[in-house]
């Protein structure tokens, strides 16, 4: 079947329809591609924004962790200072108790020495009294001998004739 040749007017009309169709297609492609490009730009912008927010969050979290570690370190240091202070107080208390006990011991020792000295002095005095009052045969004998000598002298003197006197 042979076709009839197309007239120039029909050709112009077909070309006009094709051109309009191409123009619509190009326009639709431009609209669609512009929307896709805009969505791609928005996606990249949102991705960068999310990444920046994530980095900011990570930095804040890291800063918080650092601050927490610093606070823990400060608390540990304060606890050590408190423990050291408590140990110093306990040491001072033990030293004071030791000094008090040493003073008590010294006082007790001085009192014991004083009692010992007083007792020794008293014992010496008691011994002197005892010696003074105790029976001493030698002293008694010497005393008796002296008395006897006096008596003998008197007796002998009485024997001498009175004429000589």
Z-matrix of the N, CA and C atoms (Angstrom, degrees):
N
C 1 1.388
C 2 1.507 1 109.00
N 3 1.087 2 109.53 1 119.07
C 4 1.446 3 117.08 2 -177.18
C 5 1.509 4 109.20 3 -88.32
N 6 1.202 5 111.59 4 146.40
C 7 1.456 6 116.27 5 -177.36
C 8 1.519 7 109.35 6 -98.50
N 9 1.251 8 109.43 7 155.32
C 10 1.458 9 114.63 8 177.08
C 11 1.514 10 107.95 9 -85.00
N 12 1.244 11 117.92 10 140.76
C 13 1.457 12 118.78 11 178.39
C 14 1.528 13 110.38 12 -63.12
N 15 1.332 14 113.91 13 145.76
C 16 1.466 15 120.60 14 -177.39
C 17 1.529 16 106.49 15 -86.00
N 18 1.265 17 111.34 16 141.67
C 19 1.458 18 116.04 17 -179.44
C 20 1.510 19 109.87 18 -80.61
N 21 1.268 20 116.79 19 163.10
C 22 1.449 21 123.54 20 -178.04
C 23 1.514 22 109.15 21 -63.65
N 24 1.252 23 119.48 22 -38.58
C 25 1.465 24 122.81 23 179.16
C 26 1.513 25 110.64 24 -64.35
N 27 1.361 26 113.31 25 -41.16
C 28 1.469 27 116.84 26 178.02
C 29 1.520 28 109.94 27 -67.77
N 30 1.311 29 115.44 28 -39.31
C 31 1.469 30 118.97 29 178.92
C 32 1.523 31 109.42 30 -61.18
N 33 1.288 32 117.99 31 -43.61
C 34 1.457 33 122.49 32 -179.41
C 35 1.524 34 109.26 33 -63.94
N 36 1.310 35 114.58 34 -40.19
C 37 1.457 36 119.04 35 179.70
C 38 1.528 37 110.69 36 -66.41
N 39 1.334 38 118.44 37 -43.14
C 40 1.469 39 122.62 38 178.94
C 41 1.520 40 109.18 39 -64.77
N 42 1.335 41 116.17 40 -43.82
C 43 1.473 42 119.99 41 179.45
C 44 1.523 43 109.06 42 -62.78
N 45 1.303 44 118.21 43 -38.90
C 46 1.465 45 121.68 44 178.49
C 47 1.523 46 111.03 45 -62.92
N 48 1.379 47 115.45 46 -43.59
C 49 1.480 48 119.17 47 177.72
C 50 1.522 49 110.79 48 -63.73
N 51 1.354 50 115.72 49 -44.15
C 52 1.474 51 119.83 50 178.87
C 53 1.528 52 110.41 51 -62.43
N 54 1.325 53 116.17 52 -42.88
C 55 1.466 54 119.93 53 -179.64
C 56 1.522 55 109.91 54 -63.27
N 57 1.343 56 116.91 55 -41.94
C 58 1.461 57 120.42 56 179.22
C 59 1.519 58 110.18 57 -65.71
N 60 1.333 59 115.68 58 -40.02
C 61 1.458 60 120.17 59 178.58
C 62 1.525 61 110.72 60 -64.96
N 63 1.363 62 116.10 61 -44.02
C 64 1.480 63 119.70 62 176.59
C 65 1.528 64 110.87 63 -62.29
N 66 1.322 65 115.75 64 -39.31
C 67 1.465 66 119.69 65 -179.52
C 68 1.529 67 109.96 66 -64.68
N 69 1.354 68 115.77 67 -43.45
C 70 1.474 69 118.98 68 177.38
C 71 1.524 70 111.10 69 -62.48
N 72 1.337 71 115.37 70 -42.83
C 73 1.470 72 119.70 71 179.74
C 74 1.523 73 110.01 72 -63.82
N 75 1.341 74 116.44 73 -44.42
C 76 1.470 75 120.33 74 179.28
C 77 1.518 76 110.38 75 -63.30
N 78 1.331 77 115.47 76 -41.05
C 79 1.463 78 120.05 77 179.57
C 80 1.529 79 110.21 78 -64.55
N 81 1.325 80 116.72 79 -44.43
C 82 1.474 81 120.60 80 177.98
C 83 1.529 82 110.96 81 -63.11
N 84 1.345 83 114.92 82 -42.00
C 85 1.477 84 118.38 83 177.27
C 86 1.525 85 110.54 84 -61.90
N 87 1.315 86 116.00 85 -42.00
C 88 1.466 87 119.51 86 -179.90
C 89 1.528 88 110.39 87 -63.49
N 90 1.346 89 114.97 88 -44.66
C 91 1.469 90 118.23 89 178.54
C 92 1.525 91 110.76 90 -62.38
N 93 1.325 92 115.43 91 -48.08
C 94 1.470 93 119.38 92 -177.86
C 95 1.519 94 111.04 93 -65.88
N 96 1.319 95 116.89 94 -43.59
C 97 1.460 96 118.36 95 -178.97
C 98 1.519 97 110.35 96 -68.54
N 99 1.325 98 118.24 97 -35.03
C 100 1.457 99 121.33 98 177.06
C 101 1.524 100 109.33 99 -63.89
N 102 1.304 101 118.17 100 -42.57
C 103 1.467 102 121.73 101 177.86
C 104 1.511 103 111.29 102 -65.04
N 105 1.338 104 115.78 103 -39.40
C 106 1.465 105 119.49 104 178.36
C 107 1.518 106 109.55 105 -66.70
N 108 1.330 107 116.14 106 -43.23
C 109 1.464 108 119.41 107 179.89
C 110 1.530 109 110.48 108 -64.30
N 111 1.336 110 115.21 109 -43.36
C 112 1.470 111 118.82 110 177.61
C 113 1.529 112 110.91 111 -61.43
N 114 1.334 113 115.66 112 -41.83
C 115 1.471 114 118.62 113 177.74
C 116 1.519 115 110.75 114 -64.90
N 117 1.336 116 116.85 115 -38.18
C 118 1.466 117 120.16 116 177.79
C 119 1.530 118 110.73 117 -63.66
N 120 1.329 119 116.87 118 -44.17
C 121 1.474 120 121.64 119 177.31
C 122 1.531 121 109.22 120 -61.29
N 123 1.336 122 116.61 121 -46.51
C 124 1.472 123 120.19 122 178.53
C 125 1.527 124 110.98 123 -60.83
N 126 1.325 125 115.76 124 -41.35
C 127 1.468 126 120.06 125 178.93
C 128 1.528 127 110.42 126 -61.54
N 129 1.353 128 116.12 127 -46.34
C 130 1.473 129 118.94 128 179.06
C 131 1.528 130 110.82 129 -63.67
N 132 1.338 131 115.62 130 -42.40
C 133 1.467 132 120.10 131 179.50
C 134 1.533 133 109.81 132 -61.47
N 135 1.320 134 116.53 133 -45.06
C 136 1.471 135 120.66 134 179.20
C 137 1.528 136 111.14 135 -65.96
N 138 1.334 137 116.39 136 -38.46
C 139 1.468 138 119.89 137 178.87
C 140 1.528 139 110.14 138 -63.97
N 141 1.356 140 116.21 139 -43.95
C 142 1.477 141 119.24 140 177.42
C 143 1.526 142 110.65 141 -63.82
N 144 1.321 143 115.82 142 -41.89
C 145 1.465 144 120.22 143 179.58
C 146 1.530 145 110.51 144 -62.00
N 147 1.332 146 116.77 145 -45.24
C 148 1.466 147 120.78 146 178.30
C 149 1.525 148 110.98 147 -63.39
N 150 1.340 149 115.68 148 -40.61
C 151 1.466 150 119.25 149 179.25
C 152 1.524 151 110.65 150 -64.47
N 153 1.345 152 116.45 151 -42.28
C 154 1.464 153 119.81 152 177.68
C 155 1.525 154 110.57 153 -64.28
N 156 1.333 155 117.04 154 -41.29
C 157 1.462 156 120.24 155 177.99
C 158 1.525 157 110.76 156 -63.66
N 159 1.328 158 115.87 157 -40.36
C 160 1.466 159 120.01 158 178.56
C 161 1.531 160 110.50 159 -65.02
N 162 1.350 161 116.55 160 -43.42
C 163 1.467 162 120.00 161 177.86
C 164 1.522 163 110.66 162 -63.92
N 165 1.338 164 116.58 163 -41.25
C 166 1.461 165 120.64 164 177.80
C 167 1.530 166 110.41 165 -62.54
N 168 1.341 167 115.74 166 -43.70
C 169 1.460 168 120.46 167 177.43
C 170 1.526 169 110.48 168 -60.79
N 171 1.347 170 116.42 169 -45.49
C 172 1.467 171 120.17 170 179.31
C 173 1.523 172 111.27 171 -62.12
N 174 1.347 173 116.48 172 -41.77
C 175 1.466 174 119.68 173 178.00
C 176 1.529 175 111.00 174 -63.89
N 177 1.342 176 115.87 175 -43.02
C 178 1.469 177 119.12 176 177.94
C 179 1.521 178 110.78 177 -63.35
N 180 1.335 179 115.58 178 -41.55
C 181 1.463 180 119.62 179 179.57
C 182 1.529 181 110.08 180 -64.87
N 183 1.328 182 116.64 181 -41.77
C 184 1.467 183 120.53 182 178.44
C 185 1.528 184 110.47 183 -64.15
N 186 1.345 185 116.02 184 -41.86
C 187 1.465 186 119.97 185 177.66
C 188 1.526 187 110.32 186 -63.19
N 189 1.326 188 116.21 187 -40.35
C 190 1.468 189 120.30 188 178.32
C 191 1.520 190 110.59 189 -64.19
N 192 1.336 191 116.21 190 -43.86
C 193 1.470 192 120.05 191 178.60
C 194 1.526 193 110.44 192 -62.47
N 195 1.338 194 116.20 193 -41.16
C 196 1.468 195 120.22 194 177.87
C 197 1.521 196 110.12 195 -63.43
N 198 1.334 197 115.96 196 -43.35
C 199 1.465 198 120.00 197 179.17
C 200 1.526 199 110.58 198 -63.72
N 201 1.332 200 116.68 199 -41.40
C 202 1.470 201 120.52 200 177.97
C 203 1.520 202 109.97 201 -62.46
N 204 1.344 203 116.34 202 -43.63
C 205 1.471 204 120.03 203 178.87
C 206 1.521 205 110.34 204 -62.80
N 207 1.349 206 116.83 205 -41.19
C 208 1.468 207 120.23 206 177.97
C 209 1.524 208 111.01 207 -63.49
N 210 1.333 209 116.74 208 -42.14
C 211 1.467 210 120.39 209 178.69
C 212 1.527 211 110.85 210 -64.41
N 213 1.344 212 116.03 211 -41.28
C 214 1.464 213 119.12 212 177.31
C 215 1.517 214 110.17 213 -62.28
N 216 1.333 215 115.84 214 -41.40
C 217 1.465 216 120.36 215 179.07
C 218 1.522 217 110.25 216 -62.87
N 219 1.347 218 115.89 217 -44.12
C 220 1.467 219 119.74 218 178.03
C 221 1.528 220 110.48 219 -61.75
N 222 1.353 221 115.75 220 -44.04
C 223 1.469 222 119.76 221 179.38
C 224 1.519 223 111.06 222 -62.44
N 225 1.338 224 116.23 223 -41.80
C 226 1.463 225 120.06 224 178.15
C 227 1.522 226 109.93 225 -61.52
N 228 1.335 227 115.84 226 -44.47
C 229 1.465 228 120.11 227 179.25
C 230 1.524 229 110.54 228 -62.71
N 231 1.340 230 116.66 229 -43.92
C 232 1.467 231 120.00 230 178.44
C 233 1.523 232 111.08 231 -62.97
N 234 1.335 233 116.52 232 -41.73
C 235 1.467 234 119.67 233 178.23
C 236 1.519 235 110.55 234 -62.81
N 237 1.341 236 116.62 235 -40.12
C 238 1.467 237 119.50 236 177.67
C 239 1.522 238 110.40 237 -64.63
N 240 1.352 239 116.51 238 -40.44
C 241 1.458 240 119.51 239 177.84
C 242 1.523 241 110.64 240 -64.25
N 243 1.340 242 116.29 241 -40.74
C 244 1.469 243 120.01 242 177.89
C 245 1.520 244 109.78 243 -63.71
N 246 1.344 245 116.19 244 -45.56
C 247 1.465 246 120.06 245 178.01
C 248 1.518 247 110.55 246 -60.52
N 249 1.338 248 116.32 247 -42.58
C 250 1.462 249 120.58 248 179.36
C 251 1.526 250 110.01 249 -63.87
N 252 1.346 251 115.66 250 -42.10
C 253 1.456 252 119.99 251 178.01
C 254 1.521 253 110.36 252 -62.32
N 255 1.351 254 115.88 253 -44.60
C 256 1.464 255 120.15 254 177.95
C 257 1.524 256 111.00 255 -62.32
N 258 1.346 257 116.54 256 -40.82
C 259 1.466 258 120.02 257 178.33
C 260 1.522 259 110.30 258 -65.17
N 261 1.354 260 116.49 259 -40.37
C 262 1.466 261 119.89 260 177.50
C 263 1.525 262 110.43 261 -62.80
N 264 1.353 263 115.80 262 -43.31
C 265 1.462 264 119.25 263 178.69
C 266 1.527 265 110.29 264 -62.76
N 267 1.329 266 116.48 265 -43.24
C 268 1.468 267 120.61 266 179.42
C 269 1.523 268 110.11 267 -64.00
N 270 1.335 269 116.62 268 -41.02
C 271 1.464 270 120.57 269 178.40
C 272 1.524 271 110.03 270 -64.19
N 273 1.339 272 116.89 271 -44.71
C 274 1.461 273 120.18 272 177.74
C 275 1.526 274 110.53 273 -61.04
N 276 1.332 275 116.23 274 -40.20
C 277 1.467 276 119.94 275 178.86
C 278 1.522 277 110.12 276 -63.70
N 279 1.354 278 115.87 277 -45.57
C 280 1.472 279 118.95 278 179.25
C 281 1.529 280 110.48 279 -63.13
N 282 1.347 281 116.67 280 -40.22
C 283 1.461 282 119.47 281 178.86
C 284 1.525 283 110.54 282 -64.23
N 285 1.335 284 116.92 283 -42.20
C 286 1.464 285 120.31 284 178.97
C 287 1.525 286 110.37 285 -64.06
N 288 1.339 287 116.23 286 -43.54
C 289 1.467 288 119.64 287 177.63
C 290 1.517 289 110.63 288 -62.88
N 291 1.315 290 116.54 289 -40.23
C 292 1.462 291 120.91 290 178.83
C 293 1.524 292 110.11 291 -63.73
N 294 1.340 293 115.98 292 -42.71
C 295 1.464 294 119.95 293 179.27
C 296 1.532 295 110.49 294 -64.91
N 297 1.332 296 116.20 295 -41.62
C 298 1.470 297 120.09 296 178.01
C 299 1.523 298 109.91 297 -62.47
N 300 1.338 299 116.39 298 -45.33
C 301 1.466 300 119.90 299 178.87
C 302 1.521 301 110.98 300 -63.01
N 303 1.340 302 117.05 301 -38.38
C 304 1.468 303 120.44 302 178.38
C 305 1.526 304 109.83 303 -64.43
N 306 1.341 305 116.36 304 -41.77
C 307 1.470 306 119.78 305 178.55
C 308 1.529 307 110.71 306 -64.89
N 309 1.349 308 115.62 307 -41.84
C 310 1.467 309 119.12 308 177.46
C 311 1.525 310 110.17 309 -61.53
N 312 1.330 311 115.91 310 -43.38
C 313 1.465 312 119.93 311 179.45
C 314 1.520 313 110.33 312 -63.22
N 315 1.340 314 116.44 313 -43.33
C 316 1.465 315 120.01 314 179.77
C 317 1.526 316 110.18 315 -63.96
N 318 1.333 317 116.33 316 -41.42
C 319 1.463 318 120.10 317 178.66
C 320 1.522 319 110.36 318 -63.72
N 321 1.323 320 116.06 319 -44.70
C 322 1.465 321 119.92 320 178.90
C 323 1.525 322 110.62 321 -63.60
N 324 1.333 323 116.94 322 -40.87
C 325 1.462 324 120.72 323 178.69
C 326 1.525 325 110.59 324 -65.00
N 327 1.344 326 116.72 325 -43.49
C 328 1.469 327 119.86 326 177.26
C 329 1.524 328 110.86 327 -61.80
N 330 1.330 329 116.25 328 -42.26
C 331 1.467 330 119.33 329 178.78
C 332 1.524 331 110.38 330 -63.71
N 333 1.338 332 116.22 331 -41.92
C 334 1.469 333 119.60 332 178.79
C 335 1.523 334 110.29 333 -64.41
N 336 1.335 335 117.06 334 -42.11
C 337 1.470 336 120.22 335 177.84
C 338 1.523 337 110.65 336 -63.35
N 339 1.333 338 115.99 337 -42.44
C 340 1.465 339 119.63 338 178.84
C 341 1.524 340 110.05 339 -62.69
N 342 1.339 341 117.07 340 -44.73
C 343 1.468 342 119.68 341 177.06
C 344 1.519 343 110.53 342 -60.89
N 345 1.323 344 115.66 343 -41.24
C 346 1.466 345 119.65 344 -179.54
C 347 1.524 346 110.62 345 -64.20
N 348 1.349 347 115.48 346 -43.54
C 349 1.474 348 119.30 347 178.83
C 350 1.520 349 109.72 348 -64.47
N 351 1.337 350 115.73 349 -46.32
C 352 1.464 351 119.27 350 179.17
C 353 1.523 352 110.69 351 -62.06
N 354 1.324 353 115.82 352 -41.50
C 355 1.459 354 119.87 353 179.75
C 356 1.526 355 109.51 354 -64.87
N 357 1.326 356 116.74 355 -43.46
C 358 1.468 357 119.99 356 179.31
C 359 1.521 358 110.21 357 -62.79
N 360 1.331 359 116.67 358 -43.90
C 361 1.470 360 120.49 359 178.19
C 362 1.518 361 109.85 360 -62.31
N 363 1.316 362 116.30 361 -45.02
C 364 1.457 363 120.33 362 179.04
C 365 1.524 364 110.52 363 -62.74
N 366 1.334 365 116.12 364 -42.31
C 367 1.467 366 119.65 365 178.63
C 368 1.525 367 110.51 366 -61.75
N 369 1.339 368 116.98 367 -39.96
C 370 1.472 369 119.80 368 178.86
C 371 1.525 370 110.30 369 -64.28
N 372 1.345 371 115.01 370 -43.71
C 373 1.464 372 118.28 371 178.88
C 374 1.525 373 110.58 372 -64.05
N 375 1.339 374 116.13 373 -42.73
C 376 1.465 375 119.85 374 177.96
C 377 1.519 376 110.58 375 -62.05
N 378 1.321 377 117.50 376 -39.64
C 379 1.459 378 121.44 377 179.21
C 380 1.528 379 110.51 378 -64.42
N 381 1.352 380 116.28 379 -41.96
C 382 1.470 381 119.17 380 178.11
C 383 1.527 382 110.48 381 -62.49
N 384 1.351 383 116.02 382 -43.49
C 385 1.461 384 119.35 383 178.67
C 386 1.516 385 110.29 384 -62.46
N 387 1.326 386 115.03 385 -43.64
C 388 1.455 387 119.84 386 179.95
C 389 1.522 388 110.37 387 -62.42
N 390 1.328 389 115.44 388 -42.57
C 391 1.463 390 118.86 389 179.73
C 392 1.528 391 110.65 390 -65.34
N 393 1.320 392 114.86 391 -36.67
C 394 1.459 393 117.92 392 -178.94
C 395 1.524 394 111.43 393 -69.20
N 396 1.313 395 116.33 394 -33.58
C 397 1.460 396 119.21 395 -176.43
C 398 1.517 397 113.15 396 -100.44
N 399 1.288 398 117.09 397 -9.50
C 400 1.471 399 119.75 398 -176.20
C 401 1.528 400 110.59 399 -74.07
N 402 1.316 401 115.61 400 153.63
C 403 1.468 402 121.70 401 177.15
C 404 1.509 403 107.96 402 -74.29
N 405 1.332 404 113.98 403 122.37
C 406 1.454 405 120.25 404 179.75
C 407 1.526 406 106.24 405 -122.17
N 408 1.333 407 117.39 406 106.58
C 409 1.463 408 118.60 407 -174.94
C 410 1.517 409 112.87 408 -60.78
N 411 1.298 410 117.86 409 -37.18
C 412 1.469 411 119.98 410 -178.72
C 413 1.520 412 110.04 411 -65.93
N 414 1.327 413 116.31 412 -46.41
C 415 1.463 414 119.57 413 179.17
C 416 1.524 415 110.08 414 -63.51
N 417 1.311 416 115.69 415 -39.86
C 418 1.464 417 120.18 416 178.52
C 419 1.531 418 110.48 417 -62.48
N 420 1.307 419 115.10 418 -43.78
C 421 1.461 420 121.01 419 179.89
C 422 1.526 421 110.15 420 -62.57
N 423 1.342 422 116.51 421 -44.92
C 424 1.470 423 119.86 422 -179.87
C 425 1.527 424 110.10 423 -63.43
N 426 1.306 425 116.85 424 -39.37
C 427 1.459 426 121.65 425 179.06
C 428 1.537 427 109.85 426 -63.90
N 429 1.331 428 114.53 427 -45.17
C 430 1.467 429 119.37 428 178.46
C 431 1.528 430 111.01 429 -62.60
N 432 1.324 431 115.79 430 -41.42
C 433 1.471 432 119.41 431 179.09
C 434 1.523 433 110.83 432 -61.30
N 435 1.326 434 116.97 433 -41.71
C 436 1.467 435 120.37 434 179.37
C 437 1.524 436 109.65 435 -63.69
N 438 1.325 437 116.36 436 -42.69
C 439 1.464 438 119.68 437 178.48
C 440 1.537 439 111.01 438 -63.60
N 441 1.327 440 114.06 439 -41.94
C 442 1.465 441 118.79 440 179.08
C 443 1.528 442 110.65 441 -62.62
N 444 1.307 443 117.64 442 -40.77
C 445 1.467 444 120.85 443 -179.91
C 446 1.521 445 109.76 444 -61.99
N 447 1.312 446 116.62 445 -42.11
C 448 1.460 447 120.51 446 178.58
C 449 1.527 448 110.64 447 -63.24
N 450 1.332 449 114.40 448 -44.06
C 451 1.465 450 118.40 449 178.98
C 452 1.529 451 111.15 450 -64.00
N 453 1.306 452 117.06 451 -41.72
C 454 1.468 453 121.11 452 178.67
C 455 1.522 454 110.36 453 -61.85
N 456 1.303 455 116.57 454 -42.40
C 457 1.464 456 119.65 455 179.99
C 458 1.525 457 109.63 456 -63.04
N 459 1.304 458 117.20 457 -41.61
C 460 1.463 459 120.41 458 178.65
C 461 1.534 460 111.26 459 -65.57
N 462 1.322 461 113.67 460 -43.38
C 463 1.461 462 118.62 461 179.78
C 464 1.530 463 110.00 462 -62.52
N 465 1.303 464 115.97 463 -46.83
C 466 1.465 465 119.91 464 -179.93
C 467 1.523 466 110.32 465 -63.10
N 468 1.272 467 116.57 466 -36.89
C 469 1.457 468 119.25 467 179.55
C 470 1.530 469 110.25 468 -67.44
N 471 1.294 470 117.06 469 -31.18
C 472 1.453 471 119.79 470 179.72
C 473 1.519 472 111.56 471 -74.52
N 474 1.296 473 117.56 472 -20.82
C 475 1.451 474 121.37 473 -179.75
C 476 1.525 475 111.25 474 -81.10
N 477 1.222 476 121.01 475 -20.46
C 478 1.457 477 123.66 476 -177.49
C 479 1.546 478 106.62 477 -70.26
N 480 1.357 479 113.32 478 133.70
C 481 1.470 480 115.66 479 -179.18
C 482 1.527 481 110.54 480 -60.13
N 483 1.235 482 113.71 481 146.67
C 484 1.444 483 121.00 482 -176.95
C 485 1.520 484 111.23 483 -77.61
N 486 1.307 485 115.29 484 -16.23
C 487 1.444 486 117.90 485 -178.94
C 488 1.516 487 110.43 486 -65.50
N 489 1.185 488 115.11 487 -31.45
C 490 1.463 489 116.53 488 -179.14
C 491 1.525 490 110.40 489 -72.68
N 492 1.161 491 113.99 490 -15.71
C 493 1.441 492 115.04 491 -173.44
C 494 1.469 493 110.78 492 -77.71
